[in-house]
């Protein structure tokens, strides 16, 4: 099960991580987000030990959504060593996300 982040846990889990981190910025009311949820869960299982995968509900963590200028959901951001390395907007194939994580 993918962990959910808050503004309080974001720095510890994402900014201080030495391994790649995929953050799924989503909303509960978003159709494409719901469609991507099982894909994100599969990625979390497949990449266990290689990368961390977290979810951020933009309605509950508005500060984080503002900080990263999230204008549409889902938005997937890939962080490494505290920096945004890549970003993907919208529903995309699982392999596309996996490749971006591995290449970060």
C-alpha positions in Angstrom: 0.0 0.0 0.0 1.4 3.4 -1.0 2.0 5.8 1.8 0.4 9.2 1.9 2.5 12.3 2.6 1.6 15.5 4.5 3.6 18.7 4.5 5.1 17.5 7.8 6.3 14.1 6.4 7.3 15.4 2.9 10.8 16.7 3.8 11.8 13.5 5.7 10.5 11.1 3.2 11.2 12.9 -0.1 13.8 15.7 0.3 16.1 13.6 2.5 15.9 10.4 0.4 19.0 9.2 -1.4 17.0 6.9 -3.6 14.5 8.1 -6.3 11.1 9.1 -5.1 7.9 9.2 -7.2 5.3 11.5 -5.7 1.7 11.1 -7.1 -0.1 14.4 -6.6 -3.8 13.4 -6.9 -7.3 14.3 -5.8 -10.1 12.0 -4.6 -12.6 13.5 -7.1 -10.2 13.0 -10.1 -11.2 10.3 -12.6 -7.7 9.8 -14.2 -6.2 9.7 -10.6 -8.5 6.8 -9.8 -7.5 5.1 -13.0 -3.8 5.5 -12.1 -4.2 4.3 -8.5 -3.7 0.6 -9.2 -0.8 1.4 -11.5 0.9 3.3 -8.8 0.4 0.4 -6.3 1.9 -2.0 -8.8 4.9 0.3 -9.3 5.4 0.5 -5.6 5.6 -3.3 -5.3 7.8 -3.7 -8.4 10.3 -1.0 -7.4 10.5 -1.8 -3.7 14.1 -1.4 -2.6 14.9 0.7 -5.8 12.6 3.7 -5.3 10.1 5.1 -2.9 6.5 5.9 -4.1 4.2 8.2 -2.2 0.8 9.9 -2.8 -0.2 13.5 -1.9 -3.8 14.5 -1.8 -3.8 18.0 -3.1 -6.9 18.9 -1.2 -5.4 17.9 2.1 -1.9 19.1 1.4 -2.6 22.4 -0.3 0.7 23.9 0.8 2.6 21.2 -1.1 0.4 21.6 -4.1 1.2 25.3 -4.1 4.9 24.8 -3.5 5.2 22.6 -6.6 2.7 24.5 -8.7 0.4 21.6 -9.2 -2.2 22.9 -11.7 -3.7 19.6 -12.9 -3.9 16.1 -11.5 -2.6 13.5 -11.6 0.9 15.0 -11.6 3.8 12.7 -11.0 7.0 14.2 -9.8 10.3 12.3 -9.5 12.7 13.5 -6.9 16.3 12.5 -6.3 18.6 14.0 -3.6 16.0 16.6 -2.8 15.6 17.9 -6.4 12.8 17.5 -8.9 14.3 15.4 -11.7 11.3 14.8 -13.9 7.5 15.4 -14.0 4.7 13.6 -15.8 1.2 15.0 -16.2 -1.9 12.9 -16.6 -2.6 9.2 -17.0 0.3 7.5 -18.6 1.4 3.8 -19.1 3.1 2.2 -16.1 6.3 1.5 -18.1 6.7 5.2 -18.9 6.7 6.1 -15.2 9.0 3.1 -14.4 11.5 4.2 -17.0 11.6 7.8 -15.8 12.2 6.7 -12.2 15.0 4.3 -13.3 16.6 7.1 -15.4 16.5 9.7 -12.6 
